[in-house]
Amino acid sequence: MRSSVEIYDMTTRECEVVWQTVDLVEAPNWSRDGEFLVVNGDGLLYALPLDEDDPELEPIDTGFAVRLNNDHGISPDGASIAFSDHTLFGKSCIYLLGDGDDEPRQVTKNMPSYWHGWSPDGAELAYCGERNGTFDIYTISTKGGVERRLTSGEGHNDGPDYSPDGQWIYFNSSRTGTMQIFRMRTDGTELEQLTSDGHSDWFPHPSPDGRKVLFLSYDVDVAGHPRDKQVRLRLMDADGGNVETLFEFFGGQGSINVPNWAPDGTAFAFVRYFPVDDD
């Protein structure tokens, strides 16, 4: 076994295995109707039904885009999906694919760009972009155009996701020396550091009611966000208070890179990994 797609129930505080495979799959999103998860594997996207006893992956047609990474997510109205792909340019570019579209529509001109969040009104995307060796947080209209830079190169800035009221963008940054969780207004003002407790913290995802933020924590000596590490999923209040560890597991890169809460906020999805067998 290599990948285990699981759901954590916020009421029972228990994990349920949805589907397992010997292949590598990553980054589950929850559909807006709650009926399936979206995951990526081998450069493609798949739907994983949640209403079947023995579900199988169902391919999602992404047209020419066949070299996707694990940055993808469904729009607030459920009609479109954003994803990052490097088929055409050799660098990660953000695309949108909606109902009735024959091919993905390019959104970002500057590359590499790695999608991470939809604004609640569906009008903007938040993402991490590398420009001249510097990783910063950007937003852009879903129609494309000029990107807006929200951070200014203090450390590595990554993993932006919007609060459900559209007032904040949560993200992780190494500007203090260790990767920690921050938030700022959607125009880049009122920056606040939310974690500072001896872990390396990544990929904050606010809950649908805006009260909590889920994030992934590595040991402080782990550089970047690699796969196949002992990690923990932690939960805190929206303002950074009351941090708690939900559970530890073998995971990392691909476990919760993208928004992963159930629409009603009662659960979230993640991927657990198993060590690679070298034999």
Secondary structure as a PSIPRED ss2 file (coil, helix, strand):
# PSIPRED VFORMAT (PSIPRED V4.0)

   1 M C   1.000  0.000  0.000
   2 R C   1.000  0.000  0.000
   3 S E   0.000  0.000  1.000
   4 S E   0.000  0.000  1.000
   5 V E   0.000  0.000  1.000
   6 E E   0.000  0.000  1.000
   7 I E   0.000  0.000  1.000
   8 Y E   0.000  0.000  1.000
   9 D E   0.000  0.000  1.000
  10 M C   1.000  0.000  0.000
  11 T C   1.000  0.000  0.000
  12 T C   1.000  0.000  0.000
  13 R C   1.000  0.000  0.000
  14 E E   0.000  0.000  1.000
  15 C E   0.000  0.000  1.000
  16 E E   0.000  0.000  1.000
  17 V E   0.000  0.000  1.000
  18 V E   0.000  0.000  1.000
  19 W E   0.000  0.000  1.000
  20 Q E   0.000  0.000  1.000
  21 T E   0.000  0.000  1.000
  22 V C   1.000  0.000  0.000
  23 D C   1.000  0.000  0.000
  24 L C   1.000  0.000  0.000
  25 V C   1.000  0.000  0.000
  26 E E   0.000  0.000  1.000
  27 A E   0.000  0.000  1.000
  28 P E   0.000  0.000  1.000
  29 N E   0.000  0.000  1.000
  30 W E   0.000  0.000  1.000
  31 S C   1.000  0.000  0.000
  32 R C   1.000  0.000  0.000
  33 D C   1.000  0.000  0.000
  34 G C   1.000  0.000  0.000
  35 E C   1.000  0.000  0.000
  36 F E   0.000  0.000  1.000
  37 L E   0.000  0.000  1.000
  38 V E   0.000  0.000  1.000
  39 V E   0.000  0.000  1.000
  40 N E   0.000  0.000  1.000
  41 G E   0.000  0.000  1.000
  42 D C   1.000  0.000  0.000
  43 G C   1.000  0.000  0.000
  44 L E   0.000  0.000  1.000
  45 L E   0.000  0.000  1.000
  46 Y E   0.000  0.000  1.000
  47 A E   0.000  0.000  1.000
  48 L E   0.000  0.000  1.000
  49 P E   0.000  0.000  1.000
  50 L C   1.000  0.000  0.000
  51 D C   1.000  0.000  0.000
  52 E C   1.000  0.000  0.000
  53 D C   1.000  0.000  0.000
  54 D C   1.000  0.000  0.000
  55 P C   1.000  0.000  0.000
  56 E C   1.000  0.000  0.000
  57 L C   1.000  0.000  0.000
  58 E E   0.000  0.000  1.000
  59 P E   0.000  0.000  1.000
  60 I E   0.000  0.000  1.000
  61 D C   1.000  0.000  0.000
  62 T C   1.000  0.000  0.000
  63 G C   1.000  0.000  0.000
  64 F C   1.000  0.000  0.000
  65 A C   1.000  0.000  0.000
  66 V C   1.000  0.000  0.000
  67 R C   1.000  0.000  0.000
  68 L E   0.000  0.000  1.000
  69 N E   0.000  0.000  1.000
  70 N E   0.000  0.000  1.000
  71 D E   0.000  0.000  1.000
  72 H E   0.000  0.000  1.000
  73 G E   0.000  0.000  1.000
  74 I E   0.000  0.000  1.000
  75 S C   1.000  0.000  0.000
  76 P C   1.000  0.000  0.000
  77 D C   1.000  0.000  0.000
  78 G C   1.000  0.000  0.000
  79 A C   1.000  0.000  0.000
  80 S E   0.000  0.000  1.000
  81 I E   0.000  0.000  1.000
  82 A E   0.000  0.000  1.000
  83 F E   0.000  0.000  1.000
  84 S E   0.000  0.000  1.000
  85 D E   0.000  0.000  1.000
  86 H C   1.000  0.000  0.000
  87 T C   1.000  0.000  0.000
  88 L C   1.000  0.000  0.000
  89 F C   1.000  0.000  0.000
  90 G C   1.000  0.000  0.000
  91 K C   1.000  0.000  0.000
  92 S C   1.000  0.000  0.000
  93 C E   0.000  0.000  1.000
  94 I E   0.000  0.000  1.000
  95 Y E   0.000  0.000  1.000
  96 L E   0.000  0.000  1.000
  97 L E   0.000  0.000  1.000
  98 G E   0.000  0.000  1.000
  99 D C   1.000  0.000  0.000
 100 G C   1.000  0.000  0.000
 101 D C   1.000  0.000  0.000
 102 D C   1.000  0.000  0.000
 103 E C   1.000  0.000  0.000
 104 P C   1.000  0.000  0.000
 105 R E   0.000  0.000  1.000
 106 Q E   0.000  0.000  1.000
 107 V C   1.000  0.000  0.000
 108 T C   1.000  0.000  0.000
 109 K C   1.000  0.000  0.000
 110 N C   1.000  0.000  0.000
 111 M C   1.000  0.000  0.000
 112 P C   1.000  0.000  0.000
 113 S E   0.000  0.000  1.000
 114 Y E   0.000  0.000  1.000
 115 W E   0.000  0.000  1.000
 116 H E   0.000  0.000  1.000
 117 G E   0.000  0.000  1.000
 118 W E   0.000  0.000  1.000
 119 S C   1.000  0.000  0.000
 120 P C   1.000  0.000  0.000
 121 D C   1.000  0.000  0.000
 122 G C   1.000  0.000  0.000
 123 A C   1.000  0.000  0.000
 124 E E   0.000  0.000  1.000
 125 L E   0.000  0.000  1.000
 126 A E   0.000  0.000  1.000
 127 Y E   0.000  0.000  1.000
 128 C E   0.000  0.000  1.000
 129 G E   0.000  0.000  1.000
 130 E E   0.000  0.000  1.000
 131 R E   0.000  0.000  1.000
 132 N C   1.000  0.000  0.000
 133 G C   1.000  0.000  0.000
 134 T E   0.000  0.000  1.000
 135 F E   0.000  0.000  1.000
 136 D E   0.000  0.000  1.000
 137 I E   0.000  0.000  1.000
 138 Y E   0.000  0.000  1.000
 139 T E   0.000  0.000  1.000
 140 I E   0.000  0.000  1.000
 141 S E   0.000  0.000  1.000
 142 T C   1.000  0.000  0.000
 143 K C   1.000  0.000  0.000
 144 G E   0.000  0.000  1.000
 145 G E   0.000  0.000  1.000
 146 V E   0.000  0.000  1.000
 147 E E   0.000  0.000  1.000
 148 R E   0.000  0.000  1.000
 149 R E   0.000  0.000  1.000
 150 L C   1.000  0.000  0.000
 151 T C   1.000  0.000  0.000
 152 S C   1.000  0.000  0.000
 153 G C   1.000  0.000  0.000
 154 E C   1.000  0.000  0.000
 155 G C   1.000  0.000  0.000
 156 H C   1.000  0.000  0.000
 157 N E   0.000  0.000  1.000
 158 D E   0.000  0.000  1.000
 159 G E   0.000  0.000  1.000
 160 P E   0.000  0.000  1.000
 161 D E   0.000  0.000  1.000
 162 Y E   0.000  0.000  1.000
 163 S C   1.000  0.000  0.000
 164 P C   1.000  0.000  0.000
 165 D C   1.000  0.000  0.000
 166 G C   1.000  0.000  0.000
 167 Q C   1.000  0.000  0.000
 168 W E   0.000  0.000  1.000
 169 I E   0.000  0.000  1.000
 170 Y E   0.000  0.000  1.000
 171 F E   0.000  0.000  1.000
 172 N E   0.000  0.000  1.000
 173 S E   0.000  0.000  1.000
 174 S C   1.000  0.000  0.000
 175 R C   1.000  0.000  0.000
 176 T C   1.000  0.000  0.000
 177 G C   1.000  0.000  0.000
 178 T C   1.000  0.000  0.000
 179 M C   1.000  0.000  0.000
 180 Q E   0.000  0.000  1.000
 181 I E   0.000  0.000  1.000
 182 F E   0.000  0.000  1.000
 183 R E   0.000  0.000  1.000
 184 M E   0.000  0.000  1.000
 185 R E   0.000  0.000  1.000
 186 T C   1.000  0.000  0.000
 187 D C   1.000  0.000  0.000
 188 G C   1.000  0.000  0.000
 189 T C   1.000  0.000  0.000
 190 E C   1.000  0.000  0.000
 191 L C   1.000  0.000  0.000
 192 E E   0.000  0.000  1.000
 193 Q E   0.000  0.000  1.000
 194 L C   1.000  0.000  0.000
 195 T C   1.000  0.000  0.000
 196 S C   1.000  0.000  0.000
 197 D C   1.000  0.000  0.000
 198 G C   1.000  0.000  0.000
 199 H E   0.000  0.000  1.000
 200 S E   0.000  0.000  1.000
 201 D E   0.000  0.000  1.000
 202 W E   0.000  0.000  1.000
 203 F E   0.000  0.000  1.000
 204 P E   0.000  0.000  1.000
 205 H E   0.000  0.000  1.000
 206 P E   0.000  0.000  1.000
 207 S C   1.000  0.000  0.000
 208 P C   1.000  0.000  0.000
 209 D C   1.000  0.000  0.000
 210 G C   1.000  0.000  0.000
 211 R C   1.000  0.000  0.000
 212 K E   0.000  0.000  1.000
 213 V E   0.000  0.000  1.000
 214 L E   0.000  0.000  1.000
 215 F E   0.000  0.000  1.000
 216 L E   0.000  0.000  1.000
 217 S E   0.000  0.000  1.000
 218 Y E   0.000  0.000  1.000
 219 D E   0.000  0.000  1.000
 220 V C   1.000  0.000  0.000
 221 D C   1.000  0.000  0.000
 222 V C   1.000  0.000  0.000
 223 A C   1.000  0.000  0.000
 224 G C   1.000  0.000  0.000
 225 H C   1.000  0.000  0.000
 226 P C   1.000  0.000  0.000
 227 R C   1.000  0.000  0.000
 228 D C   1.000  0.000  0.000
 229 K E   0.000  0.000  1.000
 230 Q E   0.000  0.000  1.000
 231 V E   0.000  0.000  1.000
 232 R E   0.000  0.000  1.000
 233 L E   0.000  0.000  1.000
 234 R E   0.000  0.000  1.000
 235 L E   0.000  0.000  1.000
 236 M E   0.000  0.000  1.000
 237 D E   0.000  0.000  1.000
 238 A C   1.000  0.000  0.000
 239 D C   1.000  0.000  0.000
 240 G C   1.000  0.000  0.000
 241 G C   1.000  0.000  0.000
 242 N C   1.000  0.000  0.000
 243 V C   1.000  0.000  0.000
 244 E E   0.000  0.000  1.000
 245 T E   0.000  0.000  1.000
 246 L E   0.000  0.000  1.000
 247 F E   0.000  0.000  1.000
 248 E E   0.000  0.000  1.000
 249 F E   0.000  0.000  1.000
 250 F E   0.000  0.000  1.000
 251 G E   0.000  0.000  1.000
 252 G C   1.000  0.000  0.000
 253 Q C   1.000  0.000  0.000
 254 G C   1.000  0.000  0.000
 255 S C   1.000  0.000  0.000
 256 I C   1.000  0.000  0.000
 257 N C   1.000  0.000  0.000
 258 V C   1.000  0.000  0.000
 259 P C   1.000  0.000  0.000
 260 N C   1.000  0.000  0.000
 261 W E   0.000  0.000  1.000
 262 A C   1.000  0.000  0.000
 263 P C   1.000  0.000  0.000
 264 D C   1.000  0.000  0.000
 265 G C   1.000  0.000  0.000
 266 T C   1.000  0.000  0.000
 267 A E   0.000  0.000  1.000
 268 F E   0.000  0.000  1.000
 269 A E   0.000  0.000  1.000
 270 F E   0.000  0.000  1.000
 271 V E   0.000  0.000  1.000
 272 R E   0.000  0.000  1.000
 273 Y E   0.000  0.000  1.000
 274 F C   1.000  0.000  0.000
 275 P C   1.000  0.000  0.000
 276 V C   1.000  0.000  0.000
 277 D C   1.000  0.000  0.000
 278 D C   1.000  0.000  0.000
 279 D C   1.000  0.000  0.000
